[in-house]
Amino acid sequence: MRNVSNPRLSRRAALAAVCALTLGTFALRARADETSTRPAPVAWSSLSPDDQKLLAAHADKWDSIAPEQQQRLLRGARRWAAMTPEQQARARERFDRWKQLSPEEKELARKRWKRFRELSPEQQARIRENYHRFRKLTPEQRQKLRERWRNATPEQRQRMLERRRQKLHNN
């Protein structure tokens, strides 16, 4: 005697199989896309002598560094090589200041940088503009402004910011 299977069960099984195959295909494509966007490792011997000189501190461990980190280091070395001596001196000063920061201060700086990067390009430009305007003030003017801000209540600070925004919009 032949066992006749339930047609509904067959359709469900077929549908489940199709879904599984489809999901499997998407997963394989995602994994392929993920691996294709990863940078390839960079062989130390493929670096130019100038790059090797700048990255000499990493020579002994270069092959064990993740390809993404190799790429970042290489970009940094090339940026450094393209800088003028004055730019390099400023970069050294900034790095020395960074090394002097406590772990908490470094974490705060990272969070602020992340928040800044999440702003729109217009907001970033406005912040840069205000920073440059602040840097043009004399040290006495900057100190006076800092004290005024420090001594202000939250409501006063809000009004100061609103006045500043109005002034920017009117110009």
N, C-alpha and C positions, 0 to 999 in steps of 0.2 A: 504494500500500500504506500502510496506517495504522500509525503507530508507537504501540504500546500501552505506556504508562508503567508503571513498577514501582509497585504499590500501596504497598509499604513506603516507598518514597522519597516518595510523595505524602503519606503520613501524617506522615513526619518533617518534610517541608517545611511542612505545615499546622501541626504542633505547634511548630515553630520560629517560624512567623509569629505564632501565638497568644502564645507566650512573649515575643516581641519587643514585641508590642502591649501585653501586660500590663505588662512592665517600663517601657515608654514611658509608660503611663498613671500608674504609680506615680511615675515621675520628674516628670511634669507636676504631679501632685498635691502632691508634696513641694515643688517649686519654688513652686507657688501658695500653699501653707501658709507657706513661708518668707517670701514677699513680703507676705503678709497680716499677719504678725506684726511686720513692720518698722514702726517709727513713721513717720508722714508728716512731711515737713519742716515746720517752723514758720516762717511768714513774720514778719519783724521787725515789720511794721506790725500784726500781730495781737496782739503782746505789750502788756500793760497799761503805762501810763507808769511805774509802780513797777518792773515787771520790766525795762523798757528802761533805767531808771536803774541798777539793780543790775548789769545785763549790758552796760553801756555800753562796757566794754573790748573786747567782742566785736562791736560794732555793724558795723564796716567789713567784717568777714569772716563775719558771721552766715550769709549765704546759702551759703557754701562749707563750712560745718561740717556734718559728717554728722548726719542726723536723730537718731540715737541719742545723740550728744554734745549736740545741742541740748536734747534732753529731759533729760539729766543736768544740764546747766547750769541749765535752767529749774527743775528740782526743787530744786537747791541754792539758787538765788536765793529761791525761795519758802520753803524751810526757814529761810534766813537772815532773811527778813522776819518770820517767825513767832517768832524768838528774842527773849528779853529782852536788854536791854543787857549784863547780866552774862554771859549765855550767849554773846553775840557777842564779848565781851572774852576769855572762855576759848577760844573758837574761834580768835580772832586769835593768842592765845599759842601754841596748838597748831600753827597754821600757821607761825608764826615759828620754832618749834622744828623743824618739819619742814624748812623751808628751810635750816636750819643743818646738817642731817645730810649726811654724805657720800653719794655714790651707793651705796656698799656698805651703809651703814647703812639707807638707804631700801629697798634690795633685801631686806635681812634683815627689816625691818619688814613689807614686803609678803608675804614668805614666811610669817612668823609669823601675820599676819592671815588668810592663805589657810588655814593649818593650823587656826586657831581656828574659821573659818567651816565647816570640814569636820567639826567635833565635833558631837556630839548636843546638843540644847538643854539637857539636864540637865548635861552636861559644861561647856558654856558658862556656865551659871548658877553652877556650882560654882567655876569660875575667877573669875567676876565677884565672887562672895561672898568668896573668899580675897583678891582684890585689895582690896576695900573693907575687909576686916579688917586687912590689911597697912597700908593708908593711915591707919587709926585709931591705929596705934602711934605713939609719939613718935619723932622723928628718931633719937634714941639707940638705941631698941629696934630700929628698922629697920636701922640700921647694924650693930648687934650680930648680928642675924639674918643679914644679908648676909655678914658675916665668918665666922660659923659655917658657913654653906653653902659659901662659897668655900674654906675650909680643910678641909672634909670630903672623905673619899675617896668614890669612887663607891658603895662598899658602904654607907658611913655615910649618904650622901644617900638611898639606896634605903630604908634603915631609917627615916630621918626622914619620908620620904613615906608609908611604910606606917603609921607611928604616927599621922600626920596623918589618913590615911584612916580608921583605926580610930576615932580621936577623933570624926570627923565622923559615922560610922555609929552610934556610941553616943549621940550627942546627938539 
